[in-house]
Amino acid sequence: MSRIGDLPISIPEKVEVSIKGKDIVVKGPLGQSDFTVLSGVNVKNNDGVLVVTRESDSLRAIHGMTRALLNNMVIGVSTGWSKTLQFIGTGFNAKMQGKWLRCNLGFSHEVIVEVPAHLSVEAATPEGKQALAVNVEVKISGIDKEEVGKFADQIRKIKPPENYKGKGVRYKDEYVKIKQGKKAE
């Protein structure tokens, strides 16, 4: 069984953690994040190390989840979270226009997605392939791991990769198994 909740969280020197009752605020060079701890779980700051404890053994899952969320907050405000998507397909393209991400994904229309205010999105087309982009990368970054993942998934759901040619939107490290098509006899 995992003992994630028992692991201490070391706080980098540029990050400040303030604990007021059940409210925890984590401030760092990239921003600020706050969290309210559920009852039965306690958090203490012991000289640059956060320690999460539980009051009873029935709170094991909440204990581990609280520790994981606090660790994600500390990492988010110090180094940040990012996901990279690849738009694979002839003519597939993405570009930022203000707070909107404009995606050409082989539909008869352009798909326009509003980027949340606390996330930053960079769309990069490979050099010399502006007209018929084959492999465009979109990097989504922010301090909240959950929000970065949700927005990346929202974009991926527009056109998930298909199994015969591999065209679509996929995560950079995602492997898509390509099926063999029908053969003529």
C-alpha positions as CSV (number, residue, x, y, z in Angstrom):
1,M,0.0,0.0,0.0
2,S,1.3,3.5,-0.8
3,R,2.3,5.8,1.9
4,I,2.2,9.1,-0.1
5,G,0.7,11.1,2.8
6,D,3.6,10.4,5.1
7,L,6.3,11.8,2.7
8,P,7.4,15.4,3.7
9,I,7.3,18.2,1.2
10,S,10.5,20.3,1.0
11,I,9.8,24.0,0.3
12,P,12.2,25.7,-2.1
13,E,13.9,28.9,-0.9
14,K,11.9,31.2,-3.2
15,V,8.5,29.8,-2.0
16,E,6.6,31.0,1.0
17,V,3.9,28.9,2.7
18,S,1.5,30.5,5.2
19,I,-0.8,28.3,7.3
20,K,-3.8,30.0,9.0
21,G,-6.0,27.3,10.6
22,K,-7.2,25.2,7.7
23,D,-6.3,27.7,5.0
24,I,-3.0,27.4,3.3
25,V,-1.5,29.9,0.9
26,V,1.6,29.1,-1.2
27,K,3.4,32.0,-2.9
28,G,6.3,31.7,-5.3
29,P,8.0,33.4,-8.2
30,L,5.3,32.3,-10.7
31,G,2.2,33.2,-8.6
32,Q,0.1,32.3,-5.7
33,S,-2.1,29.3,-4.9
34,D,-4.4,28.6,-2.0
35,F,-6.0,25.5,-0.5
36,T,-8.4,24.7,2.3
37,V,-7.6,21.5,4.2
38,L,-10.5,19.1,5.0
39,S,-11.2,18.4,8.7
40,G,-9.3,15.5,10.2
41,V,-6.1,16.4,8.3
42,N,-3.4,18.8,9.7
43,V,-0.5,20.5,8.0
44,K,2.5,21.9,9.8
45,N,5.5,23.8,8.5
46,N,8.7,22.5,10.2
47,D,11.6,24.8,9.1
48,G,11.0,24.6,5.4
49,V,9.4,21.2,5.3
50,L,5.6,20.7,5.2
51,V,4.3,17.7,7.1
52,V,0.8,16.4,6.6
53,T,-0.8,14.3,9.4
54,R,-4.2,12.7,9.8
55,E,-6.3,12.3,13.0
56,S,-7.6,8.8,12.3
57,D,-6.8,5.8,10.1
58,S,-10.1,6.2,8.2
59,L,-8.8,9.3,6.5
60,R,-5.9,7.6,4.6
61,A,-7.2,8.6,1.2
62,I,-7.8,12.2,2.1
63,H,-4.4,12.3,3.8
64,G,-2.6,11.2,0.6
65,M,-4.6,13.4,-1.6
66,T,-4.0,16.5,0.5
67,R,-0.2,15.8,0.5
68,A,-0.2,15.4,-3.3
69,L,-2.2,18.6,-3.9
70,L,0.1,20.6,-1.6
71,N,3.2,19.2,-3.4
72,N,1.6,20.1,-6.8
73,M,1.0,23.6,-5.5
74,V,4.6,24.0,-4.3
75,I,6.0,22.7,-7.6
76,G,3.5,24.9,-9.6
77,V,4.5,28.2,-8.0
78,S,8.2,27.5,-8.2
79,T,8.7,25.8,-11.6
80,G,5.2,25.6,-13.1
81,W,3.4,22.8,-15.0
82,S,3.2,22.4,-18.8
83,K,1.8,20.0,-21.4
84,T,2.7,20.0,-25.0
85,L,0.2,18.9,-27.7
86,Q,1.1,18.0,-31.3
87,F,-1.2,18.8,-34.2
88,I,-0.4,16.0,-36.7
89,G,-1.9,16.2,-40.1
90,T,-1.5,18.1,-43.4
91,G,-2.8,21.6,-43.0
92,F,-3.4,21.3,-39.3
93,N,-2.4,24.5,-37.7
94,A,-2.8,26.6,-34.5
95,K,-2.1,30.2,-33.7
96,M,-2.7,32.5,-30.8
97,Q,-4.8,35.6,-31.4
98,G,-5.2,37.6,-28.2
99,K,-6.8,35.3,-25.7
100,W,-8.1,32.9,-28.3
101,L,-6.5,29.8,-29.8
102,R,-7.4,29.4,-33.4
103,C,-7.2,25.7,-34.6
104,N,-7.4,24.4,-38.2
105,L,-8.0,20.7,-37.8
106,G,-9.3,19.5,-41.1
107,F,-12.9,20.6,-40.4
108,S,-14.8,22.9,-42.8
109,H,-14.5,25.6,-40.2
110,E,-11.9,27.0,-37.8
111,V,-12.2,25.9,-34.2
112,I,-11.7,28.8,-31.7
113,V,-11.0,28.1,-28.1
114,E,-10.8,30.7,-25.3
115,V,-7.6,30.4,-23.2
116,P,-8.3,30.8,-19.5
117,A,-6.7,33.9,-18.0
118,H,-4.3,32.1,-15.7
119,L,-2.8,29.8,-18.4
120,S,-0.3,30.7,-21.1
121,V,-0.3,29.1,-24.5
122,E,2.4,29.1,-27.2
123,A,1.7,27.8,-30.7
124,A,4.9,27.0,-32.7
125,T,4.9,26.0,-36.3
126,P,8.1,24.3,-37.6
127,E,10.4,26.5,-39.7
128,G,9.6,26.6,-43.5
129,K,6.3,24.8,-43.1
130,Q,4.0,27.7,-42.6
131,A,1.6,26.9,-45.5
132,L,1.2,23.1,-45.0
133,A,2.1,22.5,-41.4
134,V,2.5,18.8,-40.6
135,N,3.6,18.8,-37.0
136,V,2.5,21.9,-35.0
137,E,3.3,22.0,-31.3
138,V,1.1,23.9,-28.7
139,K,2.6,24.3,-25.3
140,I,0.2,25.0,-22.4
141,S,1.7,26.1,-19.1
142,G,0.5,27.4,-15.7
143,I,0.8,27.0,-12.0
144,D,-2.2,24.7,-11.5
145,K,-1.6,21.2,-12.6
146,E,-5.3,20.4,-12.8
147,E,-6.2,23.4,-14.9
148,V,-3.3,22.8,-17.4
149,G,-4.4,19.2,-17.8
150,K,-8.1,20.1,-18.2
151,F,-7.3,22.7,-20.9
152,A,-5.0,20.3,-22.8
153,D,-7.6,17.6,-22.7
154,Q,-10.3,20.1,-23.9
155,I,-8.1,20.8,-27.0
156,R,-7.3,17.1,-27.6
157,K,-11.0,16.2,-27.6
158,I,-11.6,18.5,-30.6
159,K,-9.9,16.0,-32.8
160,P,-8.3,12.9,-31.0
161,P,-5.8,10.9,-33.0
162,E,-7.3,8.3,-35.2
163,N,-5.8,4.8,-35.5
164,Y,-5.3,4.5,-39.3
165,K,-3.2,7.5,-40.2
166,G,-2.5,8.9,-36.8
167,K,-3.9,12.3,-37.7
168,G,-5.3,14.5,-34.9
169,V,-4.2,16.1,-31.7
170,R,-2.1,14.2,-29.3
171,Y,0.2,14.7,-26.3
172,K,3.9,15.0,-27.2
173,D,4.9,11.8,-25.5
174,E,1.7,9.9,-26.4
175,Y,2.0,6.7,-28.5
176,V,-0.8,5.9,-31.0
177,K,-0.9,2.4,-32.3
178,I,-1.6,2.5,-36.0
179,K,-3.9,-0.2,-37.3
180,Q,-3.5,-1.9,-40.7
181,G,-6.1,-0.9,-43.2
182,K,-8.1,-3.4,-45.3
183,K,-6.2,-5.1,-48.0
184,A,-7.4,-5.7,-51.6
185,E,-7.2,-9.3,-52.7
